[in-house]
Amino acid sequence: MLAHMKTLHTDDSQTAEIILTVPVNKTPAITEAIAGMFRFAGYEITTPDQGKEEFDDDKLYSIEEIFPDICPAKILRGFRLSYELDQAELAEKLGIKQSRLSEMETGKRPISRKMAAKLGKLFDMPPKTFITV
């Protein structure tokens, strides 16, 4: 699966826009994942202003450059929040205790390959999403 990311600098020089090109069948899951990460980080999601002048910047950035502190624990929490599940609900879907899920979300317990496979199936994402960044 290929994804393309483009950054556009805004007029105020204090912010930038990021444009992603992703497979159409993955758009809803990717949109929810990104929105969940932004909500988790305390950002409000808005739609772009119409007629806004854009400047091309063809530089591609890695996810690590955009979210330097991202880790599987935060990705898991972001997905859970984007699906509007509390820990108890997600733990039940995964067949684990809520305390175990809490430990995975705080990074106190690593996410195993088996658990990553369950999470990938549940959130329709590749299992490696929950193991490495």
N, C-alpha and C positions, 0 to 999 in steps of 0.2 A: 504494500500500500504506500503510495507516494502522497506527500503533503507539501505544499509550497507556502512559504510565509514571506510577506513583504511589509516593510515598515515605511510609513508616510509621516513626515514631520508636519506638525500643525503650525498655524500662523503665530501662535503665542510662544513658540520655541520652548515651552515648558512641558509639552506633552507630545506624544506620537501615536499614530494609528497603526494597528497591526492588522493586515489582511491575510487570511488563510484561505488556501485553495485545497479542498479535501474531497475524497470520493463522496458523491451525492448520497449514497446509501448509509454513510457513516455520519452525515451532517448532524442529525438530531443528537446522537450520543456525544459527539465532539462538542457541539454547542453547549449541551448540558454540563459536560465535564469542565469546560472553560468557565462557564458562568458560575459553577460551583466553586472553582478555585478562586475566582475574583470575589465572590460573596464571602468565602472563608477568610480572604485577606482583608475584608472590610470595604471593598469597592462596590459602588452602585453601578448596575449595568444600565446603559442608555443606548438609544439608537443614534446613528450618525445624523448630523445636521444636513439637510438638503442643500445643494449648491455650494458646498464648502470646497474651496480650492485645495487641490491635492498636489503634492510634490512627489515624484517618483524616487524611490530609493530601492535599488535591486539587491541590497545586501540581505542575506538570509541569516537568521539568528537561531541558535539552538534553544531548546526549552530551558536548559541550564542558565543561559544568558538572560532570559526573560524572567525566570523564577529561580534565582540562585539558591534559595533555601528549600526548593521542592524535594520531596522524598516520598517513597511509597506510602508512608503513614499519612501524609497530608493528602496525597492523591486519593487514598481510600476514604478519608473523611470528606473530601470534596465531592466524590461520587455519592456517598451516602446522603449528604446534604442536598445535592442537586436532585436526587430522587425523592427528597422529602421524607426520608426514613429516620426514625430515631435508632439509637444503638440496639435497643431490645428487638425492634422489628427486623433489622438487618441480621442480627445474631440468630434469630429464629429461622430466617430464610437460609442461612448458612449452616444451621444445625450445630451452633456453638453457643457457649455462654456469653452473656453481654460483657462480662469482665474480660474475657479473652479478646473480644473485639475492641474494647477500650484500650487494652494493652497494645494491640496492633496499631490503633490510630494515634497513640502517643509515642510510638517507636520503642516501647519497652519490650515488645515481642516482635520478632521478624515475621514477615508474611511468607509462609512456606510455598513451595511450588504447587502443592495440592490445593492450598487455599487460594492461591493466585488463579488457578484454573477455575475454581468455583466462582470467584469474583468476576473473572473475565466472562464466563458464561452468563452470569446474572446481569452484568452491565453491558454485555455485548461489546467487549473490548478484548484485545490480545492479553493473555495472562501476564506477559512480561511488563505490562503497564503497572502492575502492582508489586513488581520485584525490583526493577531497575528503572532509572529515569534517563 
